[in-house]
Amino acid sequence: MARPYSTKFLIGLTQADPERVGVQLAKACVDAHLPAASIATFFGVSRMAVHKWFRGQYIREEKCIKIQRFIAQIKEDLKSEQLPAENIKSAKEYLTSIQPNII
C-alpha cells in the first residue's frame, strides 16, 4: 500500500481554498488513493511541484487544463467504482490507462 497522506496534510487540506485547482487535485487524489509520487510521474513534474500544487500554489495554465481533465476523470471513475486504488501497483496501472486521454 502507498504511504498514506499525513494527518497534518489532511487537516491542512480541509482548511485550504477549495477554488484552487491544486487543492481540488489533492482532494481527488486522497479520495482515489493515488500517491503524490505517481501523480508527479503522470504529469512529468517533481514530487515537490505536486505538493506545492496540493497546497494551492501556482500552476501553469497548460498544466491546469490537464489537471482539470484529470480531476473530472477521477471523479467519474470514483462513481463507477474503478477507484479508489487498492495499492501502488493498481494506482500506477490506472494512471497508465488514462494517461493518453489526459496528457
Residue frames as a rotation matrix with the C-alpha (Angstrom) as fourth column:
MET 1
0.578 0.816 0.000 0.00
0.816 -0.578 0.000 0.00
0.000 0.000 -1.000 0.00
ALA 2
0.009 -0.526 0.850 1.17
0.423 -0.768 -0.480 3.51
0.906 0.364 0.216 -0.75
ARG 3
-0.769 -0.297 -0.566 2.28
0.639 -0.320 -0.700 5.63
0.027 -0.900 0.436 2.14
PRO 4
0.257 0.965 0.043 -0.86
0.958 -0.261 0.123 7.41
0.130 0.010 -0.991 3.27
TYR 5
-0.030 -0.168 0.985 -1.15
0.163 -0.973 -0.161 11.17
0.986 0.156 0.056 3.31
SER 6
-0.826 -0.391 -0.405 -0.26
0.445 -0.014 -0.895 12.58
0.345 -0.920 0.186 6.73
THR 7
0.085 0.859 -0.504 -2.89
0.995 -0.104 -0.008 13.71
-0.059 -0.501 -0.864 9.20
LYS 8
-0.257 -0.271 -0.928 -1.31
0.340 -0.924 0.175 17.17
-0.905 -0.271 0.329 9.20
PHE 9
-0.992 -0.118 -0.045 -1.67
-0.009 -0.291 0.957 17.36
-0.126 0.950 0.287 5.41
LEU 10
-0.492 0.869 0.046 -5.29
0.725 0.380 0.575 16.17
0.482 0.316 -0.817 5.52
ILE 11
0.132 0.500 -0.856 -6.19
0.853 -0.497 -0.159 18.75
-0.505 -0.709 -0.492 8.17
GLY 12
-0.564 -0.431 -0.705 -4.50
0.042 -0.867 0.497 21.47
-0.825 0.250 0.507 6.11
LEU 13
-0.943 0.223 0.249 -6.41
0.288 0.165 0.943 20.32
0.169 0.961 -0.220 3.06
THR 14
-0.068 0.977 -0.202 -9.74
0.991 0.090 0.099 20.84
0.115 -0.194 -0.974 4.81
GLN 15
0.300 0.115 -0.947 -8.71
0.509 -0.859 0.057 24.43
-0.807 -0.499 -0.316 5.52
ALA 16
-0.745 -0.666 0.038 -7.30
0.349 -0.341 0.873 25.16
-0.568 0.664 0.487 2.04
ASP 17
-0.324 0.585 -0.743 -9.07
-0.665 -0.700 -0.261 27.24
-0.673 0.409 0.616 -0.61
PRO 18
-0.073 0.351 0.934 -11.34
0.303 0.900 -0.314 24.78
-0.950 0.260 -0.172 -2.48
GLU 19
0.857 0.380 -0.350 -11.34
-0.161 -0.447 -0.880 27.05
-0.490 0.810 -0.322 -5.54
ARG 20
0.018 -0.940 -0.340 -7.65
-0.902 -0.162 0.400 26.35
-0.431 0.299 -0.851 -6.19
VAL 21
0.581 0.207 -0.787 -7.14
-0.676 0.662 -0.325 23.65
0.454 0.720 0.525 -8.83
GLY 22
-0.417 -0.843 -0.340 -4.24
-0.413 0.509 -0.755 22.14
0.809 -0.174 -0.561 -6.91
VAL 23
-0.692 0.267 0.670 -6.37
-0.660 0.141 -0.738 21.76
-0.292 -0.953 0.079 -3.79
GLN 24
0.458 0.875 -0.155 -9.09
-0.846 0.376 -0.378 20.11
-0.273 0.304 0.913 -5.88
LEU 25
0.239 -0.487 -0.840 -6.41
-0.539 0.653 -0.532 17.78
0.808 0.580 -0.107 -7.28
ALA 26
-0.771 -0.575 0.272 -5.21
-0.518 0.318 -0.794 16.92
0.370 -0.753 -0.544 -3.78
LYS 27
-0.245 0.770 0.589 -8.73
-0.793 0.191 -0.579 16.08
-0.558 -0.609 0.564 -2.61
ALA 28
0.652 0.471 -0.594 -9.32
-0.747 0.531 -0.399 13.90
0.128 0.704 0.698 -5.67
CYS 29
-0.099 -0.796 -0.597 -6.02
-0.471 0.566 -0.677 12.07
0.877 0.214 -0.431 -5.15
VAL 30
-0.773 -0.099 0.627 -6.76
-0.631 0.225 -0.742 11.48
-0.068 -0.969 -0.237 -1.47
ASP 31
0.187 0.949 0.255 -10.22
-0.818 0.294 -0.495 10.11
-0.545 -0.117 0.831 -2.31
ALA 32
0.775 0.125 -0.619 -8.81
-0.566 0.574 -0.592 7.91
0.281 0.810 0.515 -5.09
HIS 33
0.740 -0.573 0.351 -5.79
-0.001 0.521 0.854 6.71
-0.672 -0.633 0.385 -3.06
LEU 34
0.752 -0.526 0.397 -3.36
0.503 0.070 -0.861 7.98
0.425 0.848 0.318 -5.70
PRO 35
0.388 -0.667 -0.636 0.09
0.757 -0.163 0.633 8.78
-0.526 -0.727 0.441 -4.28
ALA 36
0.750 -0.120 -0.650 1.76
-0.227 -0.970 -0.083 12.12
-0.621 0.210 -0.755 -4.99
ALA 37
-0.325 -0.945 0.041 4.84
-0.324 0.152 0.934 10.42
-0.888 0.290 -0.356 -6.45
SER 38
-0.413 0.250 0.876 2.71
0.745 0.646 0.167 8.68
-0.524 0.721 -0.453 -9.07
ILE 39
0.731 0.675 -0.100 0.90
0.535 -0.658 -0.530 11.94
-0.423 0.334 -0.842 -9.86
ALA 40
0.328 -0.714 -0.619 4.29
-0.428 -0.696 0.576 13.62
-0.842 0.076 -0.534 -10.34
THR 41
-0.665 -0.561 0.493 5.36
0.119 0.572 0.812 10.94
-0.737 0.599 -0.313 -12.81
PHE 42
0.054 0.814 0.578 2.00
0.875 0.240 -0.420 11.16
-0.481 0.529 -0.699 -14.59
PHE 43
0.918 0.372 -0.135 2.35
0.294 -0.869 -0.399 14.92
-0.265 0.327 -0.907 -15.17
GLY 44
0.399 -0.843 0.361 6.12
0.751 0.074 -0.656 14.86
0.526 0.533 0.663 -15.73
VAL 45
0.383 -0.261 0.886 6.95
-0.446 -0.892 -0.070 17.08
0.809 -0.368 -0.458 -12.75
SER 46
-0.710 -0.685 -0.165 8.71
-0.127 0.355 -0.926 16.64
0.693 -0.636 -0.339 -9.42
ARG 47
-0.131 0.626 -0.769 7.02
0.867 0.449 0.217 15.44
0.481 -0.638 -0.601 -6.24
MET 48
-0.668 -0.177 -0.723 7.78
0.580 -0.732 -0.357 18.86
-0.466 -0.658 0.592 -4.77
ALA 49
-0.933 0.359 -0.032 5.80
-0.286 -0.684 0.671 20.52
0.219 0.636 0.740 -7.57
VAL 50
-0.273 0.868 -0.415 2.83
0.283 0.485 0.828 18.27
0.919 0.109 -0.378 -6.86
HIS 51
-0.189 0.166 -0.968 3.00
0.981 0.081 -0.178 19.02
0.049 -0.983 -0.178 -3.14
LYS 52
-0.913 -0.121 -0.389 3.10
0.148 -0.988 -0.040 22.74
-0.379 -0.094 0.920 -3.93
TRP 53
-0.689 0.724 -0.045 0.04
-0.226 -0.155 0.962 22.35
0.689 0.673 0.270 -6.16
PHE 54
-0.179 0.622 -0.762 -1.70
0.702 0.624 0.344 20.43
0.690 -0.474 -0.548 -3.37
ARG 55
-0.323 -0.025 -0.946 -1.16
0.859 -0.427 -0.282 23.40
-0.397 -0.904 0.160 -1.07
GLY 56
0.613 0.780 -0.125 -2.70
0.630 -0.578 -0.519 25.82
-0.477 0.240 -0.846 -3.57
GLN 57
-0.175 -0.740 -0.649 0.39
0.001 -0.660 0.751 27.29
-0.985 0.131 0.116 -5.19
TYR 58
0.151 0.221 -0.964 0.55
-0.811 -0.530 -0.248 28.47
-0.566 0.819 0.099 -8.80
ILE 59
-0.061 -0.120 0.991 0.06
0.447 0.884 0.134 26.02
-0.892 0.451 -0.001 -11.67
ARG 60
-0.852 -0.281 -0.441 0.85
-0.257 -0.509 0.822 26.95
-0.455 0.814 0.361 -15.26
GLU 61
-0.070 0.939 -0.335 -2.21
-0.860 -0.227 -0.457 27.26
-0.505 0.257 0.824 -17.46
GLU 62
-0.076 0.038 -0.996 -1.37
-0.799 0.595 0.083 24.33
0.596 0.803 -0.015 -19.77
LYS 63
-0.895 -0.232 -0.381 -0.95
0.039 0.811 -0.584 22.03
0.444 -0.538 -0.717 -16.74
CYS 64
-0.741 0.657 0.138 -4.06
-0.419 -0.293 -0.860 23.47
-0.524 -0.695 0.492 -15.14
ILE 65
0.033 0.756 -0.654 -6.19
-0.998 0.058 0.016 22.40
0.050 0.652 0.756 -18.11
LYS 66
-0.297 -0.234 -0.926 -4.76
-0.331 0.935 -0.130 18.86
0.896 0.267 -0.356 -17.96
ILE 67
-0.995 -0.092 -0.028 -5.28
0.001 0.290 -0.957 18.72
0.096 -0.953 -0.288 -14.22
GLN 68
-0.406 0.914 0.024 -8.93
-0.790 -0.338 -0.511 19.73
-0.459 -0.226 0.859 -14.58
ARG 69
0.165 0.410 -0.897 -9.46
-0.804 0.583 0.118 16.91
0.571 0.701 0.426 -17.11
PHE 70
-0.635 -0.521 -0.570 -7.66
-0.079 0.778 -0.623 14.56
0.768 -0.350 -0.535 -14.73
ILE 71
-0.896 0.346 0.280 -9.87
-0.339 -0.124 -0.933 15.56
-0.288 -0.930 0.229 -11.80
ALA 72
0.009 0.945 -0.326 -13.00
-0.990 -0.037 -0.134 15.03
-0.139 0.324 0.936 -13.90
GLN 73
-0.004 -0.096 -0.995 -11.76
-0.497 0.864 -0.082 11.55
0.868 0.494 -0.051 -14.87
ILE 74
-0.920 -0.360 -0.156 -11.02
-0.029 0.460 -0.888 10.65
0.392 -0.812 -0.433 -11.25
LYS 75
-0.600 0.759 0.255 -14.49
-0.660 -0.289 -0.694 11.77
-0.453 -0.584 0.674 -10.14
GLU 76
0.216 0.669 -0.711 -16.10
-0.938 0.343 0.038 9.73
0.270 0.659 0.702 -12.91
ASP 77
-0.181 -0.391 -0.902 -14.05
-0.234 0.908 -0.347 6.66
0.955 0.148 -0.255 -12.01
LEU 78
-0.966 -0.035 0.255 -14.82
-0.257 0.101 -0.961 7.02
0.007 -0.994 -0.107 -8.30
LYS 79
-0.155 0.987 0.037 -18.53
-0.914 -0.129 -0.386 6.99
-0.376 -0.093 0.922 -9.17
SER 80
0.489 0.321 -0.811 -18.11
-0.720 0.674 -0.168 3.92
0.493 0.666 0.560 -11.38
GLU 81
0.822 -0.149 0.549 -16.07
-0.411 0.512 0.754 2.25
-0.394 -0.846 0.360 -8.60
GLN 82
0.705 -0.702 -0.096 -12.88
0.294 0.414 -0.862 1.87
0.645 0.579 0.499 -10.67
LEU 83
-0.514 -0.781 0.354 -11.26
-0.040 -0.390 -0.920 3.83
0.857 -0.487 0.170 -7.87
PRO 84
0.608 -0.784 0.126 -10.02
-0.768 -0.540 0.344 4.08
-0.202 -0.306 -0.930 -5.13
ALA 85
0.169 -0.687 -0.707 -6.82
-0.533 0.540 -0.651 2.26
0.829 0.487 -0.275 -5.95
GLU 86
0.947 0.231 -0.225 -6.12
0.016 0.663 0.749 -0.73
0.322 -0.712 0.624 -3.74
ASN 87
0.507 -0.850 -0.145 -2.34
0.533 0.177 0.828 -0.42
-0.677 -0.497 0.542 -3.80
ILE 88
-0.041 -0.613 -0.789 0.55
-0.366 -0.726 0.583 1.30
-0.930 0.313 -0.195 -5.56
LYS 89
-0.845 -0.301 0.443 0.52
0.231 0.541 0.808 -1.20
-0.483 0.785 -0.388 -8.42
SER 90
-0.073 0.897 0.436 -3.16
0.979 0.148 -0.141 -0.64
-0.191 0.416 -0.889 -9.16
ALA 91
0.523 0.181 -0.833 -2.68
0.196 -0.977 -0.090 3.15
-0.829 -0.116 -0.547 -8.87
LYS 92
-0.447 -0.784 -0.431 0.13
-0.348 -0.291 0.891 3.03
-0.824 0.549 -0.143 -11.44
GLU 93
-0.749 0.239 0.618 -1.91
0.602 0.634 0.485 0.78
-0.276 0.735 -0.619 -13.75
TYR 94
0.345 0.928 -0.143 -4.86
0.811 -0.371 -0.452 3.15
-0.472 0.040 -0.881 -13.50
LEU 95
0.340 -0.274 -0.900 -2.73
-0.168 -0.959 0.229 6.20
-0.925 0.073 -0.372 -14.28
THR 96
-0.764 -0.641 0.074 -1.10
-0.094 0.224 0.970 4.45
-0.638 0.734 -0.231 -17.24
SER 97
-0.461 0.652 0.602 -4.51
0.845 0.530 0.073 3.51
-0.271 0.542 -0.795 -18.63
ILE 98
0.594 0.785 -0.178 -5.92
0.704 -0.614 -0.357 7.06
-0.389 0.087 -0.917 -18.53
GLN 99
-0.152 -0.764 -0.627 -2.79
0.321 -0.638 0.700 8.98
-0.935 -0.095 0.342 -19.50
PRO 100
-0.794 -0.169 0.584 -3.50
0.605 -0.121 0.787 9.11
-0.063 0.978 0.198 -23.27
ASN 101
0.142 0.950 0.278 -6.89
0.896 -0.243 0.372 10.70
0.421 0.196 -0.886 -22.54
ILE 102
0.749 0.153 -0.645 -5.46
0.556 -0.674 0.486 13.39
-0.360 -0.723 -0.590 -20.27
ILE 103
0.035 -0.873 -0.487 -1.98
0.174 -0.474 0.863 14.37
-0.984 -0.115 0.136 -21.48
